[in-house]
Amino acid sequence: MSIVTARRAEMCYCPGCSHGMVLEQLGQALDRMGRTSANVCIVSDIGCIGTADRYFACHTFHGLHGRSITYAEGISRVQPEVLTIVLIGDGGCGIGTGHLVHAARRNADIKVIVCNNFNFGMTGGQHSPTTPIEAKTTTTPQGAKEHPLDVCSTVAVNGAEYVARCDVFDPRTPERLIEALQTKGFALVDVWELCTAYFVPANHLNRAGLSELSEKLHLPFGVIHQSQAALSKVGSRPPEVRLRSAPEVSTVSPSLPSLAWTGRREICVTGSAGQRIRSAVGVVGEIAVAGGLFAAQQDDFPITVRKGFSMSSLILSRDPIRYAGVDAPDLSLILSTEGAERLLRVMELRPETVVAAGTDVVLPEGVRCDRRVELHPVGKRVGKESSALVALSACLFEAHYFDVPTFLATADGALTGAYRTENLSAISAGAELVKENRCPSPLVVNQ
Amino acid sequence: MREFITGNQAVVRGAVRAGCDFFAGYPITPASSILSEFVKVFARGGGVALETEDEIAAIGQCIGAAMAGAKALTATSGPGLSLYSEQIGLAQMGEVPLVIVDCQRMGPATGGATATGEGDVTFARHVTSGGYPLPVLAATDAATAFRLTFEAFNLSEQLRTPVILLLSKDIALTRQTVDLEAIHLSPCVERHPAPAGAVYQPYAVASPGDVPAFSPIGGFQRVRFTGSIHDENGVLTGDRKKIAAKLTHLHEKITKSAGALEFVDEDLDPDAATLIVSYGLADGAAREAVAATRKRGVGVSHLTLYTLWPMPEKALRRAVTPNIRRVVVPELNIGLYADELRRVIHGPTLEPLTRYDGGLIPPHSIIEKIFSPKLGASGRTEFCPCPS
């Protein structure tokens, strides 16, 4: 049985409409290729050609306007053995131009057949993205003024494996369809057609007129582009997908030294983007959790990346943390002026809040500072990008939040990843900073 | 083992636990790290993670993949959910199992990309044309993000429906301490497979509200999928009886399962006069406030909603015990869900406690609300960030 189940005359298209011809040619191509119903999927777009799925005895998918390409790509990624064919009109190529171009760029393994009749037939003969200049449609009664979209060149220059433009009446069209269907990767055939309901009567177009139009628009028929891979039929198809095969990675936690802790404390570190504020706070959080505490880290930052403030708050507790917000921190480390400004805008510095700040930070009026942290020599020793973690570690040790050897041992067992060594050095540098007692007035933390 | 992970990481872990093997998304704050985390996880095999040209393609590819047999998830924020709208309708009509995560941020429009807000709670329910329901869940922290992602997959598989899971910026990006192994999950559900051999009718159900058996596109049985109104064979129909049956089915398959869909935490005190109903980001503060209130010797009831839609009406009615006089609803929007609650809560006064300036509702403001209600004409209290 043929994959296309209806004859042209039985289809729902207007007398003389070319859609039925294309479907017959496609059916014959699939039959010649020996494709069976289980390994073909027709994804039909919207408009007159969108009704075509009903004539196919294979998997069919009829979705939304212009989005047929997206479903086809999803299907083909999960079922790479299925020949996934998109039937789309010129209107669909307009609303879905983005998908068309990007599917070509990704070399999605889908075959797109554009049934191009230069106007919207189903909705009343409005102009479409491929309407030729000067052509009359119901929305261009004086003649179209917009440049018609060259669908073929657009996908050809953007990674398609195979691209052809055909006149539906040309006896070579079935061959073009087979070439496209046999291509591994993205293939497109732009088939020029007659819309006998609107475009033909409004523009006196006929079979011969399609060739004249092709010359006039400088859009030739034939194979427009064929990659070397498509020629050799090897294809640069995306790698096969292995589904649901990966075991979940489970990390076995080594037994790490528990951190001594009572109650709940809230810390806020604020500075500027690029100072690795959030990373530093995250590192301390990771160590705390590995050491048996509960932690919650909440970040505050603008949309800019290497500019603007960067603030991160950390709650450490013996008990589970229900509310992760920090409104008035117990300890606040300020590493830049704009960071301080942000802090003051969204949090409260209470009299009992311990405030530490980098020596170079100009504190806004009204902000007292209990402790200045000299960052420059530290930066020289461990790298400037680690100074937030150095300063934070120093504050945590000096405030007796953590005992240095235990914290270092827990950190050693807990930290992983590319920055492990760097982070461990930064924490050690923080400990040294406290030992050297660079600060004349050590932090006293109210507990 | 306790871990220190963000809500977004928890979503990915929950998805993988549920057998998710397809992700497509478009970068958007605060959902982007779900995309990058999936890329990392699936680099080891086990699935496809894809960054698409836009949100419409992201959900479109997920729909295609899901109908080809994958368990698919996509994630975005409010602006992206707006773009998903039409495709969500397609997934409803075509009965596509699909999980959609919306990491909410301050809206409308681009709003505040890095500012928190939970203004999508009614949008998620009415996200597409036609008015048919879909389940909407809301996480309160990283642990529930993990659990609810898993449960969202179960619901989507069981009911063949898109399910929306809401997070918000300060859940998505906040790192919290979670022991994933200790979290109780339901048994993993897979879509009901069509019996082999027989001719497959992709949308045949015994009675409206039953769920059609699934066969993948690319499998041995021919699948006919359409977003247009169709009969049991997936063929367009103009038969009004069949149209009514299909659309009643879309409605009833969700409402029939409403009981199974009620994910809530009930912490009720039968003597309490005040009930706190909370969801999302305000829930943690509500829990703190409830604990503090009880410490002061005052009874208070608390109902946490993880299911927002269909509205967990049974749980709500159970929570409104005879002594309840006031229902306080803290939420990070203009009081959207409190307004919806008026439909099912009639006796007690409904008192929204709202905040939508990008900050959180802290526990003390809920405590103040419990002890000193300051009612305006509308019963609405807006959070004042500066203590008066």
HADDOCK unambig.tbl for C-alpha pairs under 7 A between the chains (distance, minus, plus):
assign (segid A and resid 38 and name CA) (segid B and resid 218 and name CA) 5.94 0.50 0.50
assign (segid A and resid 38 and name CA) (segid B and resid 219 and name CA) 6.34 0.50 0.50
assign (segid A and resid 38 and name CA) (segid B and resid 220 and name CA) 5.46 0.50 0.50
assign (segid A and resid 38 and name CA) (segid B and resid 221 and name CA) 6.84 0.50 0.50
assign (segid A and resid 38 and name CA) (segid B and resid 222 and name CA) 6.33 0.50 0.50
assign (segid A and resid 39 and name CA) (segid B and resid 218 and name CA) 5.92 0.50 0.50
assign (segid A and resid 58 and name CA) (segid B and resid 222 and name CA) 5.75 0.50 0.50
assign (segid A and resid 59 and name CA) (segid B and resid 217 and name CA) 6.02 0.50 0.50
assign (segid A and resid 59 and name CA) (segid B and resid 218 and name CA) 6.98 0.50 0.50
assign (segid A and resid 59 and name CA) (segid B and resid 222 and name CA) 5.12 0.50 0.50
assign (segid A and resid 59 and name CA) (segid B and resid 223 and name CA) 4.83 0.50 0.50
assign (segid A and resid 59 and name CA) (segid B and resid 224 and name CA) 5.84 0.50 0.50
assign (segid A and resid 60 and name CA) (segid B and resid 223 and name CA) 6.34 0.50 0.50
assign (segid A and resid 60 and name CA) (segid B and resid 224 and name CA) 4.90 0.50 0.50
assign (segid A and resid 60 and name CA) (segid B and resid 225 and name CA) 5.99 0.50 0.50
assign (segid A and resid 61 and name CA) (segid B and resid 224 and name CA) 6.17 0.50 0.50
assign (segid A and resid 61 and name CA) (segid B and resid 225 and name CA) 4.63 0.50 0.50
assign (segid A and resid 61 and name CA) (segid B and resid 226 and name CA) 5.82 0.50 0.50
assign (segid A and resid 62 and name CA) (segid B and resid 225 and name CA) 6.03 0.50 0.50
assign (segid A and resid 62 and name CA) (segid B and resid 226 and name CA) 4.52 0.50 0.50
assign (segid A and resid 62 and name CA) (segid B and resid 227 and name CA) 6.25 0.50 0.50
assign (segid A and resid 63 and name CA) (segid B and resid 90 and name CA) 6.86 0.50 0.50
assign (segid A and resid 63 and name CA) (segid B and resid 226 and name CA) 5.95 0.50 0.50
assign (segid A and resid 63 and name CA) (segid B and resid 227 and name CA) 5.32 0.50 0.50
assign (segid A and resid 67 and name CA) (segid B and resid 60 and name CA) 6.81 0.50 0.50
assign (segid A and resid 70 and name CA) (segid B and resid 57 and name CA) 5.30 0.50 0.50
assign (segid A and resid 70 and name CA) (segid B and resid 60 and name CA) 4.97 0.50 0.50
assign (segid A and resid 70 and name CA) (segid B and resid 61 and name CA) 4.94 0.50 0.50
assign (segid A and resid 71 and name CA) (segid B and resid 60 and name CA) 5.21 0.50 0.50
assign (segid A and resid 71 and name CA) (segid B and resid 61 and name CA) 4.94 0.50 0.50
assign (segid A and resid 71 and name CA) (segid B and resid 63 and name CA) 6.32 0.50 0.50
assign (segid A and resid 71 and name CA) (segid B and resid 64 and name CA) 4.11 0.50 0.50
assign (segid A and resid 72 and name CA) (segid B and resid 64 and name CA) 6.33 0.50 0.50
assign (segid A and resid 73 and name CA) (segid B and resid 61 and name CA) 6.14 0.50 0.50
assign (segid A and resid 74 and name CA) (segid B and resid 61 and name CA) 4.08 0.50 0.50
assign (segid A and resid 74 and name CA) (segid B and resid 62 and name CA) 6.12 0.50 0.50
assign (segid A and resid 74 and name CA) (segid B and resid 64 and name CA) 4.53 0.50 0.50
assign (segid A and resid 74 and name CA) (segid B and resid 65 and name CA) 4.42 0.50 0.50
assign (segid A and resid 75 and name CA) (segid B and resid 64 and name CA) 4.75 0.50 0.50
assign (segid A and resid 75 and name CA) (segid B and resid 65 and name CA) 4.81 0.50 0.50
assign (segid A and resid 75 and name CA) (segid B and resid 68 and name CA) 5.45 0.50 0.50
assign (segid A and resid 78 and name CA) (segid B and resid 65 and name CA) 5.80 0.50 0.50
assign (segid A and resid 78 and name CA) (segid B and resid 68 and name CA) 6.21 0.50 0.50
assign (segid A and resid 78 and name CA) (segid B and resid 70 and name CA) 6.85 0.50 0.50
assign (segid A and resid 79 and name CA) (segid B and resid 68 and name CA) 6.56 0.50 0.50
assign (segid A and resid 79 and name CA) (segid B and resid 218 and name CA) 6.11 0.50 0.50
assign (segid A and resid 82 and name CA) (segid B and resid 218 and name CA) 5.94 0.50 0.50
assign (segid A and resid 99 and name CA) (segid B and resid 57 and name CA) 6.88 0.50 0.50
assign (segid A and resid 102 and name CA) (segid B and resid 53 and name CA) 6.60 0.50 0.50
assign (segid A and resid 241 and name CA) (segid B and resid 47 and name CA) 6.87 0.50 0.50
assign (segid A and resid 241 and name CA) (segid B and resid 48 and name CA) 6.99 0.50 0.50
assign (segid A and resid 242 and name CA) (segid B and resid 45 and name CA) 6.26 0.50 0.50
assign (segid A and resid 242 and name CA) (segid B and resid 46 and name CA) 5.67 0.50 0.50
assign (segid A and resid 242 and name CA) (segid B and resid 47 and name CA) 6.22 0.50 0.50
assign (segid A and resid 243 and name CA) (segid B and resid 21 and name CA) 6.09 0.50 0.50
assign (segid A and resid 243 and name CA) (segid B and resid 46 and name CA) 4.82 0.50 0.50
assign (segid A and resid 243 and name CA) (segid B and resid 47 and name CA) 5.03 0.50 0.50
assign (segid A and resid 244 and name CA) (segid B and resid 19 and name CA) 6.54 0.50 0.50
assign (segid A and resid 244 and name CA) (segid B and resid 21 and name CA) 5.90 0.50 0.50
assign (segid A and resid 244 and name CA) (segid B and resid 46 and name CA) 4.57 0.50 0.50
assign (segid A and resid 244 and name CA) (segid B and resid 47 and name CA) 6.27 0.50 0.50
assign (segid A and resid 245 and name CA) (segid B and resid 45 and name CA) 6.89 0.50 0.50
assign (segid A and resid 245 and name CA) (segid B and resid 46 and name CA) 4.73 0.50 0.50
assign (segid A and resid 246 and name CA) (segid B and resid 45 and name CA) 5.56 0.50 0.50
assign (segid A and resid 246 and name CA) (segid B and resid 46 and name CA) 4.42 0.50 0.50
assign (segid A and resid 253 and name CA) (segid B and resid 1 and name CA) 6.66 0.50 0.50
assign (segid A and resid 286 and name CA) (segid B and resid 4 and name CA) 5.89 0.50 0.50
assign (segid A and resid 289 and name CA) (segid B and resid 2 and name CA) 6.80 0.50 0.50
assign (segid A and resid 289 and name CA) (segid B and resid 3 and name CA) 6.73 0.50 0.50
assign (segid A and resid 289 and name CA) (segid B and resid 4 and name CA) 6.53 0.50 0.50
assign (segid A and resid 289 and name CA) (segid B and resid 177 and name CA) 6.77 0.50 0.50
assign (segid A and resid 294 and name CA) (segid B and resid 177 and name CA) 5.62 0.50 0.50
assign (segid A and resid 295 and name CA) (segid B and resid 176 and name CA) 5.98 0.50 0.50
assign (segid A and resid 295 and name CA) (segid B and resid 177 and name CA) 5.67 0.50 0.50
assign (segid A and resid 296 and name CA) (segid B and resid 174 and name CA) 6.99 0.50 0.50
assign (segid A and resid 296 and name CA) (segid B and resid 175 and name CA) 5.49 0.50 0.50
assign (segid A and resid 296 and name CA) (segid B and resid 176 and name CA) 4.51 0.50 0.50
assign (segid A and resid 296 and name CA) (segid B and resid 177 and name CA) 6.58 0.50 0.50
assign (segid A and resid 297 and name CA) (segid B and resid 174 and name CA) 5.54 0.50 0.50
assign (segid A and resid 297 and name CA) (segid B and resid 175 and name CA) 4.95 0.50 0.50
assign (segid A and resid 297 and name CA) (segid B and resid 176 and name CA) 6.54 0.50 0.50
assign (segid A and resid 298 and name CA) (segid B and resid 170 and name CA) 6.89 0.50 0.50
assign (segid A and resid 298 and name CA) (segid B and resid 174 and name CA) 4.72 0.50 0.50
assign (segid A and resid 298 and name CA) (segid B and resid 175 and name CA) 6.65 0.50 0.50
assign (segid A and resid 299 and name CA) (segid B and resid 174 and name CA) 6.78 0.50 0.50
assign (segid A and resid 301 and name CA) (segid B and resid 114 and name CA) 6.71 0.50 0.50
assign (segid A and resid 302 and name CA) (segid B and resid 114 and name CA) 6.15 0.50 0.50
assign (segid A and resid 303 and name CA) (segid B and resid 113 and name CA) 6.68 0.50 0.50
assign (segid A and resid 303 and name CA) (segid B and resid 114 and name CA) 6.36 0.50 0.50
assign (segid A and resid 322 and name CA) (segid B and resid 284 and name CA) 4.58 0.50 0.50
assign (segid A and resid 322 and name CA) (segid B and resid 285 and name CA) 6.74 0.50 0.50
assign (segid A and resid 322 and name CA) (segid B and resid 287 and name CA) 6.78 0.50 0.50
assign (segid A and resid 322 and name CA) (segid B and resid 288 and name CA) 6.58 0.50 0.50
assign (segid A and resid 323 and name CA) (segid B and resid 284 and name CA) 4.58 0.50 0.50
assign (segid A and resid 323 and name CA) (segid B and resid 285 and name CA) 5.06 0.50 0.50
assign (segid A and resid 323 and name CA) (segid B and resid 288 and name CA) 6.91 0.50 0.50
assign (segid A and resid 325 and name CA) (segid B and resid 360 and name CA) 6.93 0.50 0.50
